[in-house]
Each structure stands twice: as structure tokens, then as C-alpha cells.
Amino acid sequence: MKKKYLLVLPMFVLLFTFASCSGTGDSSGDSEPAAKKHYRGEMKQLGELIPAERIVILQNVFHPDTRDGFYTRETRPATAVIRYNAGDAAAYPISHAIEFLHKGCEGTVAVAGTGGGKAEFPAEDFRGMYVMLDFRSDAPPVLYNPATKSVVTDFAYAVTGDGEAIYSVVSGAYQNTNELLSKVGWKTDVTYRFVATDRFHLPAGPEATATGELRGALSGVVNGSFPDLNLANGKINDVLYIETMVE
């Protein structure tokens, strides 16, 4: 009888130890990292949210390698051939980027170049422009309207009469989000929604945008990184637009 007891005791201890370790693992699964992991499943669908003013990121509207959501690989914008500088050039209609603005494009559009120059265009003129860009290059996009011959050779951003914007982040560039907001005349002390091409979205408050960046990857897509944001590990890829949060 004594020998049987000695054999059973180690198995009991082993089972007790295993159960204790298993319980510890479940407890850690309910901590902050788990909340980060399941954020996508817990967030509201984009269609449930109230749309508002936006800053559209130019490169991610057109880039062929952004994730499917608003577009698929079959439906995303394609280039058209236009005449520019006495030759043919492949270019994207800027109207596709304008479609993502909440209020469209009316009145006068203020355009800033990377060299510091600024110009104003009637909205009708701006809506007729085409975008020429090399996604893997650090060269700024060129905007050109074949009908009016209006041209912007070093496009940085444009602000519509309603205060919305289209913004360029070229390959290899790092743009602090607060600086971006300030350039187009937006406040930096409120929370904004960052929306990706696959309809994933992330709210970022003033602390997060103060240290956050939009980064032009070498491939030409534009990603967001927020070191002081807990949600989703502070990462959002393929940022399509920044939106004022109504709710």
C-alpha cells in the first residue's frame, strides 16, 4: 500500500503544477497586449461612423500595392496617357483623390510646393489636373492640367476652400503628424481618426500625434507610426486619410 501511494503522489503534484501554469497563461491573456491584439475586432465599422473633414494621402490613393478595401487590385485607379513637355506621360487623375474629400473641391485651392512656393488655382482647374509620380522615388509629384496648361512641378500639398487637404509623402520621407496638421491649418490639440486603405481605422490624440509620423516606405506606400499610442501597437499601414472625429 505504501508503494502505491509513492507512485500516485508525483502524478498528483505534476497535474497540480500543470494546472497552475495553465491558469497563469490565461490570466496574462486578459492583459493589455490582448486588448491590442483584438482591437480590429472590437472597433466600429467605418460605415457606422460620421464622416467629416479629411486630409487625403496622395500616394496611397494610387499605389498598386496598398491593401484592398476601398479599392481592389482590379478597381483601383489606373494611369492615363497625357501630353506633357511635348511627350507622352503616364499620369493619374487627381479627381480620384478628390473623391475621398468629405466636402469635395470648390472655390479656390491653395497649393504649396516642396521648395516653399505657393499658388492658387480655381477648383475647376485643380480638378482637371493629373498626377505624375514615381512611387519609389523621393522626387515630388508633378501636377498638370492638359486643358489649361496649369502645372505644379514640386507638389507638397493642397488645401481646398473648405479647409480639407491632399498631402504628399514621398518614398523615404518622414513627416511628423503634428507638423503635417499645422501646415494645412488644422489644430493639434484634438483627436483625429487615421483610416487605412483596407478600412481599418485608428484614433490618435494630441500626445500620439505629437510624436507620431507618416513614413514613406521605399516601396512608395505611406504608413503611420505612433510610439505613444497603445492601440494596435501604435501602427497603421497604408494611411489613406486623416479625418476629424465627430464621434
C-alpha positions as a Python dict, from the first residue, in 0.01 Angstrom:
ca = {
    (1, 'M'): (0, 0, 0),
    (2, 'K'): (281, 233, 81),
    (3, 'K'): (444, 172, -258),
    (4, 'K'): (121, 266, -446),
    (5, 'Y'): (97, 593, -254),
    (6, 'L'): (451, 684, -351),
    (7, 'L'): (370, 628, -719),
    (8, 'V'): (48, 830, -717),
    (9, 'L'): (186, 1134, -533),
    (10, 'P'): (425, 1253, -808),
    (11, 'M'): (147, 1235, -1068),
    (12, 'F'): (-81, 1443, -844),
    (13, 'V'): (193, 1704, -799),
    (14, 'L'): (256, 1708, -1174),
    (15, 'L'): (-112, 1762, -1257),
    (16, 'F'): (-142, 2038, -995),
    (17, 'T'): (168, 2213, -1132),
    (18, 'F'): (36, 2193, -1491),
    (19, 'A'): (-300, 2338, -1390),
    (20, 'S'): (-129, 2625, -1206),
    (21, 'C'): (86, 2711, -1508),
    (22, 'S'): (-216, 2696, -1738),
    (23, 'G'): (-405, 2940, -1515),
    (24, 'T'): (-116, 3185, -1522),
    (25, 'G'): (-118, 3182, -1902),
    (26, 'D'): (-492, 3257, -1919),
    (27, 'S'): (-453, 3548, -1679),
    (28, 'S'): (-182, 3712, -1891),
    (29, 'G'): (-405, 3671, -2195),
    (30, 'D'): (-650, 3920, -2043),
    (31, 'S'): (-385, 4192, -2004),
    (32, 'E'): (-314, 4495, -2223),
    (33, 'P'): (-135, 4303, -2505),
    (34, 'A'): (-454, 4101, -2565),
    (35, 'A'): (-654, 4423, -2592),
    (36, 'K'): (-414, 4545, -2856),
    (37, 'K'): (-439, 4219, -3047),
    (38, 'H'): (-820, 4226, -3066),
    (39, 'Y'): (-867, 4598, -3139),
    (40, 'R'): (-968, 4537, -3502),
    (41, 'G'): (-1248, 4305, -3390),
    (42, 'E'): (-1378, 4550, -3130),
    (43, 'M'): (-1376, 4870, -3333),
    (44, 'K'): (-1685, 5003, -3511),
    (45, 'Q'): (-1719, 4951, -3882),
    (46, 'L'): (-1616, 5258, -4080),
    (47, 'G'): (-1966, 5289, -4227),
    (48, 'E'): (-2109, 5332, -3876),
    (49, 'L'): (-1904, 5646, -3810),
    (50, 'I'): (-1995, 6001, -3905),
    (51, 'P'): (-1768, 6126, -4188),
    (52, 'A'): (-1604, 6466, -4157),
    (53, 'E'): (-1324, 6684, -4300),
    (54, 'R'): (-1021, 6494, -4428),
    (55, 'I'): (-657, 6512, -4529),
    (56, 'V'): (-606, 6261, -4810),
    (57, 'I'): (-263, 6100, -4855),
    (58, 'L'): (-191, 6122, -5227),
    (59, 'Q'): (39, 5821, -5277),
    (60, 'N'): (-191, 5569, -5112),
    (61, 'V'): (-484, 5668, -5334),
    (62, 'F'): (-297, 5542, -5639),
    (63, 'H'): (-34, 5293, -5521),
    (64, 'P'): (-95, 4948, -5676),
    (65, 'D'): (30, 4761, -5366),
    (66, 'T'): (-196, 4909, -5097),
    (67, 'R'): (-432, 4662, -4933),
    (68, 'D'): (-778, 4602, -5075),
    (69, 'G'): (-1066, 4781, -4904),
    (70, 'F'): (-1189, 5095, -5074),
    (71, 'Y'): (-1043, 4953, -5394),
    (72, 'T'): (-938, 4609, -5515),
    (73, 'R'): (-646, 4539, -5747),
    (74, 'E'): (-897, 4533, -6033),
    (75, 'T'): (-1079, 4857, -5946),
    (76, 'R'): (-802, 5082, -5814),
    (77, 'P'): (-719, 5388, -6032),
    (78, 'A'): (-512, 5334, -6343),
    (79, 'T'): (-291, 5578, -6530),
    (80, 'A'): (-398, 5766, -6839),
    (81, 'V'): (-164, 5894, -7110),
    (82, 'I'): (-140, 6273, -7131),
    (83, 'R'): (77, 6511, -7330),
    (84, 'Y'): (336, 6685, -7113),
    (85, 'N'): (652, 6871, -7220),
    (86, 'A'): (599, 6769, -7584),
    (87, 'G'): (584, 6400, -7494),
    (88, 'D'): (352, 6132, -7365),
    (89, 'A'): (337, 6072, -6990),
    (90, 'A'): (151, 5824, -6768),
    (91, 'A'): (-50, 6010, -6505),
    (92, 'Y'): (-332, 5960, -6256),
    (93, 'P'): (-639, 6189, -6250),
    (94, 'I'): (-631, 6386, -5924),
    (95, 'S'): (-1010, 6356, -5924),
    (96, 'H'): (-967, 6011, -5760),
    (97, 'A'): (-801, 6176, -5459),
    (98, 'I'): (-1067, 6449, -5450),
    (99, 'E'): (-1337, 6179, -5426),
    (100, 'F'): (-1211, 6095, -5076),
    (101, 'L'): (-1253, 6452, -4951),
    (102, 'H'): (-1567, 6491, -4742),
    (103, 'K'): (-1677, 6820, -4899),
    (104, 'G'): (-1522, 6782, -5242),
    (105, 'C'): (-1333, 7063, -5409),
    (106, 'E'): (-1492, 7403, -5465),
    (107, 'G'): (-1382, 7766, -5457),
    (108, 'T'): (-1009, 7830, -5464),
    (109, 'V'): (-741, 7569, -5396),
    (110, 'A'): (-413, 7679, -5232),
    (111, 'V'): (-120, 7464, -5345),
    (112, 'A'): (222, 7451, -5175),
    (113, 'G'): (540, 7323, -5337),
    (114, 'T'): (829, 7147, -5167),
    (115, 'G'): (1053, 7444, -5243),
    (116, 'G'): (832, 7683, -5047),
    (117, 'G'): (642, 7827, -5341),
    (118, 'K'): (265, 7871, -5323),
    (119, 'A'): (-3, 7920, -5585),
    (120, 'E'): (-381, 7934, -5605),
    (121, 'F'): (-599, 7764, -5864),
    (122, 'P'): (-971, 7775, -5930),
    (123, 'A'): (-1123, 7447, -5814),
    (124, 'E'): (-1230, 7360, -6167),
    (125, 'D'): (-868, 7395, -6284),
    (126, 'F'): (-736, 7184, -5997),
    (127, 'R'): (-997, 6911, -6052),
    (128, 'G'): (-873, 6874, -6410),
    (129, 'M'): (-513, 6808, -6308),
    (130, 'Y'): (-323, 6481, -6345),
    (131, 'V'): (-57, 6346, -6111),
    (132, 'M'): (277, 6220, -6241),
    (133, 'L'): (480, 6038, -5976),
    (134, 'D'): (733, 5762, -5928),
    (135, 'F'): (631, 5575, -5612),
    (136, 'R'): (986, 5458, -5535),
    (137, 'S'): (1145, 5798, -5587),
    (138, 'D'): (1194, 6086, -5343),
    (139, 'A'): (1111, 6331, -5622),
    (140, 'P'): (790, 6528, -5556),
    (141, 'P'): (484, 6460, -5774),
    (142, 'V'): (413, 6682, -6073),
    (143, 'L'): (57, 6810, -6125),
    (144, 'Y'): (-54, 6918, -6472),
    (145, 'N'): (-381, 7016, -6637),
    (146, 'P'): (-356, 6944, -7013),
    (147, 'A'): (-654, 7170, -7088),
    (148, 'T'): (-539, 7485, -6907),
    (149, 'K'): (-162, 7409, -6905),
    (150, 'S'): (-151, 7480, -6531),
    (151, 'V'): (141, 7299, -6371),
    (152, 'V'): (291, 7234, -6026),
    (153, 'T'): (635, 7078, -6062),
    (154, 'D'): (706, 7007, -5693),
    (155, 'F'): (371, 6929, -5529),
    (156, 'A'): (371, 6912, -5147),
    (157, 'Y'): (7, 6964, -5051),
    (158, 'A'): (-315, 7139, -5149),
    (159, 'V'): (-582, 7294, -4926),
    (160, 'T'): (-936, 7339, -5056),
    (161, 'G'): (-1165, 7632, -4989),
    (162, 'D'): (-1336, 7420, -4721),
    (163, 'G'): (-1009, 7353, -4538),
    (164, 'E'): (-960, 6992, -4647),
    (165, 'A'): (-630, 6881, -4794),
    (166, 'I'): (-443, 6644, -5023),
    (167, 'Y'): (-93, 6571, -4894),
    (168, 'S'): (214, 6409, -5050),
    (169, 'V'): (460, 6189, -4856),
    (170, 'V'): (728, 6061, -5095),
    (171, 'S'): (936, 5748, -5063),
    (172, 'G'): (1192, 5775, -4782),
    (173, 'A'): (1026, 6079, -4621),
    (174, 'Y'): (929, 6108, -4253),
    (175, 'Q'): (656, 6359, -4169),
    (176, 'N'): (567, 6438, -3807),
    (177, 'T'): (188, 6427, -3785),
    (178, 'N'): (152, 6747, -3584),
    (179, 'E'): (367, 6933, -3835),
    (180, 'L'): (152, 6793, -4116),
    (181, 'L'): (-166, 6907, -3940),
    (182, 'S'): (-22, 7254, -3877),
    (183, 'K'): (85, 7300, -4239),
    (184, 'V'): (-270, 7260, -4366),
    (185, 'G'): (-415, 7476, -4088),
    (186, 'W'): (-559, 7204, -3863),
    (187, 'K'): (-549, 7203, -3481),
    (188, 'T'): (-303, 6977, -3299),
    (189, 'D'): (-483, 6958, -2963),
    (190, 'V'): (-770, 6729, -3068),
    (191, 'T'): (-810, 6362, -3160),
    (192, 'Y'): (-812, 6251, -3523),
    (193, 'R'): (-904, 5927, -3695),
    (194, 'F'): (-641, 5771, -3921),
    (195, 'V'): (-800, 5550, -4187),
    (196, 'A'): (-620, 5286, -4395),
    (197, 'T'): (-692, 5168, -4749),
    (198, 'D'): (-839, 4843, -4611),
    (199, 'R'): (-1086, 5048, -4396),
    (200, 'F'): (-900, 4981, -4069),
    (201, 'H'): (-906, 5298, -3856),
    (202, 'L'): (-723, 5423, -3550),
    (203, 'P'): (-792, 5725, -3323),
    (204, 'A'): (-486, 5926, -3223),
    (205, 'G'): (-499, 6203, -2961),
    (206, 'P'): (-264, 6500, -2912),
    (207, 'E'): (4, 6301, -2727),
    (208, 'A'): (14, 6041, -3002),
    (209, 'T'): (22, 6288, -3292),
    (210, 'A'): (296, 6492, -3120),
    (211, 'T'): (541, 6203, -3163),
    (212, 'G'): (367, 6024, -3450),
    (213, 'E'): (494, 6007, -3806),
    (214, 'L'): (374, 5927, -4152),
    (215, 'R'): (651, 5741, -4330),
    (216, 'G'): (701, 5698, -4700),
    (217, 'A'): (826, 5340, -4736),
    (218, 'L'): (1084, 5255, -5001),
    (219, 'S'): (805, 5085, -5194),
    (220, 'G'): (616, 5415, -5202),
    (221, 'V'): (327, 5332, -4968),
    (222, 'V'): (272, 5561, -4669),
    (223, 'N'): (245, 5409, -4319),
    (224, 'G'): (168, 5559, -3977),
    (225, 'S'): (370, 5506, -3659),
    (226, 'F'): (269, 5639, -3314),
    (227, 'P'): (515, 5547, -3036),
    (228, 'D'): (288, 5688, -2763),
    (229, 'L'): (-29, 5511, -2878),
    (230, 'N'): (-126, 5181, -2712),
    (231, 'L'): (-395, 5074, -2958),
    (232, 'A'): (-281, 4833, -3231),
    (233, 'N'): (77, 4874, -3110),
    (234, 'G'): (70, 5228, -3250),
    (235, 'K'): (88, 5110, -3612),
    (236, 'I'): (-136, 5165, -3913),
    (237, 'N'): (-20, 5084, -4265),
    (238, 'D'): (-136, 5233, -4595),
    (239, 'V'): (-289, 5550, -4446),
    (240, 'L'): (-546, 5679, -4693),
    (241, 'Y'): (-676, 5980, -4500),
    (242, 'I'): (-683, 6160, -4166),
    (243, 'E'): (-1032, 6258, -4051),
    (244, 'T'): (-1177, 6495, -3794),
    (245, 'M'): (-1358, 6284, -3533),
    (246, 'V'): (-1722, 6377, -3482),
    (247, 'E'): (-1772, 6075, -3250),
}
